[in-house]
């Protein structure tokens, strides 16, 4: 792999918003980089691949956006102040969402072409993890999605707004 950028920061404590594009790394270099920002409130990762794990553990993070991310094993989120989660991508396991008591807004843009055979149970587990969020938007090109969401609704007591779009 060829490095195309070099970043030198003199004062990481003052960074509140961070956007990383095309994060393609097999080790934990980027996670260690993200951990250097103790006041980080908004993190956008636009395009990540070749990652086995993505662990985000920021105590002040309120907004997490993951676009076009392919993480082979799991995305673990340990950010107790997280209010908004936006995810656009394929199949990956999310850990820690159910413990995020401040989470209010969840937007999931799911690509059915990137799903595995057991997508139904994966989506159901993901919906159950987001049960305490107040606003859930699920955008996906699978017709069976409406049936899945309807059958899962008893789990979503706190949910005030649900948007499920399928093509």
C-alpha positions in Angstrom: 0.0 0.0 0.0 1.3 3.5 -0.9 0.7 6.3 1.6 -0.7 9.3 -0.2 -0.9 11.8 2.7 1.0 12.8 5.7 -0.7 14.6 8.6 1.0 16.5 11.4 -1.1 18.0 14.1 0.2 20.3 16.7 -2.9 20.6 18.9 -5.3 17.7 18.9 -7.3 18.7 22.0 -9.1 21.5 20.1 -10.5 19.3 17.3 -14.3 18.8 17.6 -15.1 17.7 14.1 -13.1 15.2 12.0 -13.7 13.7 8.6 -11.6 10.8 7.3 -11.9 9.7 3.6 -10.8 6.5 2.1 -9.6 4.8 5.2 -8.0 1.6 3.9 -5.9 0.0 6.5 -5.7 -3.5 7.9 -4.3 -2.5 11.2 -5.4 -0.1 13.9 -3.5 3.0 12.7 -6.7 5.0 12.1 -8.3 4.0 15.4 -5.2 5.2 17.3 -5.3 8.4 15.3 -9.0 9.0 16.2 -8.3 8.4 19.8 -5.9 11.4 19.9 -8.9 13.8 19.9 -10.4 13.9 23.4 -13.0 16.6 22.5 -14.2 15.0 19.3 -18.0 15.5 18.9 -18.5 14.6 15.2 -16.7 11.9 13.3 -17.3 11.1 9.6 -15.6 8.2 8.0 -16.3 8.3 4.3 -15.1 5.1 2.7 -13.3 2.4 4.6 -12.2 -1.0 3.5 -9.8 -3.7 4.3 -10.6 -3.2 8.0 -11.3 -6.2 10.2 -12.5 -4.1 13.2 -13.6 -0.5 13.7 -13.8 0.5 17.3 -14.9 4.0 18.2 -14.5 5.0 21.8 -14.9 8.7 22.2 -16.4 10.0 25.4 -17.7 13.3 23.9 -18.8 12.0 20.5 -22.4 12.9 19.7 -22.5 12.3 15.9 -21.1 9.3 14.0 -21.4 8.9 10.3 -20.0 5.9 8.4 -20.4 6.1 4.6 -19.5 3.2 2.3 -17.7 1.3 5.0 -16.8 -2.4 4.7 -15.7 -3.8 8.0 -15.3 -7.6 7.9 -15.8 -8.4 11.6 -17.4 -5.7 13.7 -18.0 -2.1 14.4 -17.9 -1.5 18.1 -19.2 1.8 19.5 -18.4 2.9 23.0 -19.5 6.6 23.0 -22.0 7.2 25.8 -23.0 10.7 24.5 -23.8 9.5 21.0 -27.1 11.0 19.8 -26.9 10.4 16.1 -25.7 7.4 14.0 -25.7 7.3 10.2 -24.5 4.2 8.4 -24.4 3.5 4.7 -22.8 0.2 3.7 -23.2 -3.5 3.6 -23.2 -6.3 6.1 -21.2 -5.8 9.3 -21.8 -6.6 12.9 -22.5 -3.6 15.3 -21.6 -4.0 19.0 -22.4 -1.6 21.7 -25.4 0.2 20.1 -27.8 -1.2 22.7 -25.9 0.5 25.5 -26.1 4.0 24.0 -28.8 5.5 26.1 -28.5 9.0 24.5 -29.0 7.7 21.0 -32.0 9.4 19.4 -31.5 9.4 15.6 -30.4 6.3 13.6 -30.3 6.3 9.7 -29.4 3.1 8.0 -28.8 3.0 4.3 -28.3 -0.7 3.5 -27.1 -2.1 0.3 -28.8 -5.5 -0.3 -26.2 -6.5 -2.9 -23.6 -6.6 -0.1 -25.7 -8.7 2.2 -25.0 -12.3 3.1 -27.6 -15.1 3.1 -28.7 -14.4 6.6 -29.5 -10.7 6.1 -33.0 -11.1 7.7 -31.7 -12.0 11.1 -28.9 -9.5 10.8 -31.3 -6.6 10.2 -33.6 -7.8 12.9 -30.7 -7.9 15.4 -29.7 -4.4 14.3 -33.2 -3.1 14.7 -33.4 -4.6 18.2 -30.0 -2.9 19.1 -31.5 0.5 18.1 -34.8 -0.1 20.0 -34.4 2.9 22.4 -33.7 5.4 19.6 -36.6 7.8 19.0 -36.1 8.2 15.2 -35.1 5.3 13.0 -34.8 5.5 9.2 -34.1 2.4 7.3 -33.5 2.7 3.6 -33.0 -0.6 1.8 -33.9 -2.2 -1.6 -35.4 -5.4 -0.1 -39.2 -5.8 -0.4 -39.4 -8.1 2.6 -38.1 -5.3 4.7 -41.6 -3.9 5.4 -42.7 -7.2 6.8 -39.6 -7.6 8.9 -40.0 -4.1 10.4 -43.8 -4.7 11.1 -43.2 -8.0 12.9 -40.4 -6.4 15.0 -42.3 -3.3 16.1 -43.3 -4.6 19.6 -39.6 -4.3 20.5 -39.6 -0.6 19.8 -41.4 1.1 22.7 -39.4 4.4 22.6 -39.6 4.7 18.8 -41.5 7.9 17.8 -40.7 8.0 14.1 -40.0 5.0 11.8 -39.2 5.4 8.1 -38.7 2.2 6.1 -38.1 2.6 2.4 -37.7 -0.3 0.0 -37.6 -0.2 -3.7 
